[in-house]
């Protein structure tokens, strides 16, 4: 049969699990690539499946040279970012606690 869609996913949804198969183009005259994974029918597992699909798409973009490397800031900026995040967390947590016991 002729291939009409180069990259596709088939998903078999069951009560307890979801089985997904990703089919991708062949490389250098080889047969099409196929990768199958099984996921539990829980939200966290289904989110992992969605992440797997997204990673596959990113891999194809990279294969075609359509992605640039991520920006990694110098160590000084990373340390400043960590310090800012560290300081921000206690302030946000403090705002969640009511000032008076009768406050909602």
C-alpha positions as CSV (number, residue, x, y, z in Angstrom):
1,X,0.0,0.0,0.0
2,X,1.1,3.6,-0.6
3,X,1.9,5.7,2.3
4,X,-0.4,8.8,2.4
5,X,0.8,10.3,5.7
6,X,4.4,10.1,6.6
7,X,4.1,10.6,10.4
8,X,1.1,9.2,12.2
9,X,0.0,7.8,15.5
10,X,-2.6,5.1,16.2
11,X,-4.1,4.9,19.6
12,X,-6.0,1.9,21.0
13,X,-8.0,3.1,24.1
14,X,-9.0,0.4,26.6
15,X,-10.6,0.6,30.1
16,X,-7.3,0.1,31.9
17,X,-4.6,1.1,29.4
18,X,-3.9,3.0,26.2
19,X,-1.6,1.6,23.6
20,X,0.0,4.1,21.1
21,X,2.1,3.4,18.1
22,X,4.1,6.1,16.3
23,X,5.0,5.5,12.7
24,X,7.7,7.7,11.2
25,X,9.4,7.9,7.8
26,X,12.1,5.5,6.8
27,X,15.8,6.5,6.6
28,X,18.0,5.6,3.7
29,X,15.8,2.9,2.1
30,X,14.9,1.2,5.3
31,X,11.4,0.2,6.4
32,X,9.3,2.8,8.2
33,X,10.1,3.2,11.9
34,X,7.5,2.0,14.4
35,X,7.5,2.6,18.2
36,X,4.8,1.2,20.4
37,X,4.2,2.1,24.1
38,X,1.5,1.2,26.6
39,X,0.2,3.8,29.2
40,X,-2.1,3.3,32.1
41,X,-5.5,5.0,31.9
42,X,-4.6,7.6,34.5
43,X,-4.2,11.3,34.0
44,X,-0.4,11.3,34.8
45,X,0.2,8.4,32.3
46,X,-1.9,10.1,29.6
47,X,0.1,13.3,30.2
48,X,3.3,11.3,29.8
49,X,1.9,10.0,26.5
50,X,1.2,13.5,25.3
51,X,4.8,14.5,26.3
52,X,6.1,11.5,24.2
53,X,4.1,12.7,21.2
54,X,5.5,16.2,21.6
55,X,9.1,14.8,21.9
56,X,8.6,12.8,18.7
57,X,7.6,16.0,16.9
58,X,10.6,17.9,18.2
59,X,12.9,15.2,17.0
60,X,11.5,15.5,13.5
61,X,11.9,19.3,13.5
62,X,15.5,18.8,14.7
63,X,16.1,16.2,11.9
64,X,15.2,18.9,9.4
65,X,17.3,21.6,11.0
66,X,14.3,23.6,12.1
67,X,15.4,24.0,15.8
68,X,18.1,26.1,17.4
69,X,19.8,25.1,20.6
70,X,18.3,26.4,23.8
71,X,19.8,29.6,25.4
72,X,21.7,28.7,28.5
73,X,22.5,31.8,30.5
74,X,26.0,32.2,32.1
75,X,26.5,30.9,35.7
76,X,26.1,34.4,37.3
77,X,22.6,34.8,35.7
78,X,21.6,31.3,36.7
79,X,22.6,31.9,40.3
80,X,20.6,35.2,40.3
81,X,17.6,33.4,38.8
82,X,17.8,30.7,41.5
83,X,18.1,33.3,44.3
84,X,15.1,35.2,42.9
85,X,13.0,32.0,42.7
86,X,14.1,31.1,46.3
87,X,13.0,34.5,47.6
88,X,9.7,34.4,45.6
89,X,8.4,31.1,47.0
90,X,8.1,32.2,50.7
91,X,6.4,35.4,49.7
92,X,3.8,33.4,47.6
93,X,3.3,30.9,50.4
94,X,2.8,33.7,52.9
95,X,0.1,35.2,50.8
96,X,-1.8,31.9,50.8
97,X,-2.1,31.9,54.6
98,X,-5.0,34.0,55.9
99,X,-4.0,36.9,58.1
100,X,-6.8,36.2,60.6
101,X,-8.4,32.9,61.4
102,X,-11.8,34.1,60.3
103,X,-10.6,35.1,56.8
104,X,-11.4,32.6,54.1
